[in-house]
Amino acid sequence: MAITQRVEIDVLVGGETLTLCLTLGALAELEARLQAGDLVRLAERFRADWFRRAT
């Protein structure tokens, strides 16, 4: 199955806008560094952190 959606964000660094693209390698590194265990727990952690920041 092909991935049909790209995950990109624009970040302003030193006055220059850069487009960052989330890759499977980056997801694996985030999962390892945050000791999430798997992608589902990683997503849950991001949702929880986003909710805390949004409120």
ChimeraX attribute file (.defattr): number of C-alpha atoms within 10 A of each C-alpha:
attribute: neighborCount
match mode: 1-to-1
recipient: residues
	/A:1	3
	/A:2	4
	/A:3	5
	/A:4	5
	/A:5	6
	/A:6	9
	/A:7	8
	/A:8	11
	/A:9	11
	/A:10	11
	/A:11	12
	/A:12	9
	/A:13	8
	/A:14	7
	/A:15	7
	/A:16	9
	/A:17	11
	/A:18	12
	/A:19	10
	/A:20	11
	/A:21	12
	/A:22	11
	/A:23	12
	/A:24	9
	/A:25	9
	/A:26	11
	/A:27	14
	/A:28	16
	/A:29	12
	/A:30	14
	/A:31	18
	/A:32	13
	/A:33	10
	/A:34	11
	/A:35	11
	/A:36	16
	/A:37	12
	/A:38	12
	/A:39	13
	/A:40	10
	/A:41	13
	/A:42	19
	/A:43	13
	/A:44	12
	/A:45	14
	/A:46	11
	/A:47	12
	/A:48	12
	/A:49	11
	/A:50	11
	/A:51	10
	/A:52	9
	/A:53	8
	/A:54	7
	/A:55	5
